[in-house]
Amino acid sequence: MSLGLGTLRMPPEIFWRMTLPELAAAARAMRPDVRKAMGREEFDGLMIRYPDGAAR
């Protein structure tokens, strides 16, 4: 609520009608420098580079 009503200064009636994807898009627009979560390809590459060790 603090993002929508405070930071974005939305009127309450607009905030409460927003969907979660709309709110997430508004939040991303406030911080364009923040990376998205890594994709499967990047994750698999890290698993190969840094394995957990021998399976038990």
C-alpha positions in Angstrom: 0.0 0.0 0.0 2.8 2.4 0.8 4.1 2.0 -2.8 0.8 2.7 -4.5 -0.7 5.3 -2.1 2.6 6.8 -0.9 5.4 6.6 -3.5 3.2 6.6 -6.6 0.6 8.9 -5.0 -2.3 7.0 -6.5 -5.8 7.9 -5.5 -7.2 5.0 -3.3 -9.9 4.1 -5.8 -7.3 3.6 -8.5 -4.9 1.6 -6.3 -7.7 -0.8 -5.1 -8.7 -1.5 -8.7 -5.2 -2.4 -9.9 -4.3 -6.0 -10.6 -1.1 -7.4 -9.1 0.6 -7.4 -12.6 -0.3 -3.7 -13.0 1.1 -2.9 -9.5 4.3 -4.9 -10.3 4.7 -3.0 -13.6 4.4 0.3 -11.7 7.0 -0.8 -9.2 9.4 -1.8 -11.9 9.0 1.6 -13.5 10.2 3.2 -10.3 13.4 1.1 -10.3 14.5 0.4 -13.9 18.0 -0.4 -12.7 16.9 -3.5 -10.8 17.5 -6.7 -12.7 14.9 -9.3 -13.3 15.3 -12.7 -11.8 17.7 -15.0 -13.6 16.4 -17.2 -16.3 16.7 -21.0 -16.4 19.8 -20.9 -18.7 21.7 -18.6 -16.4 20.7 -20.7 -13.4 21.8 -24.0 -15.1 25.2 -22.3 -15.9 25.7 -21.4 -12.2 24.8 -25.0 -11.2 27.5 -26.3 -13.5 30.1 -23.8 -12.3 29.3 -24.2 -8.6 27.9 -27.7 -7.9 26.6 -28.5 -4.5 28.9 -31.5 -4.2 28.5 -35.2 -4.2 24.9 -36.6 -3.9 24.2 -38.6 -0.8 
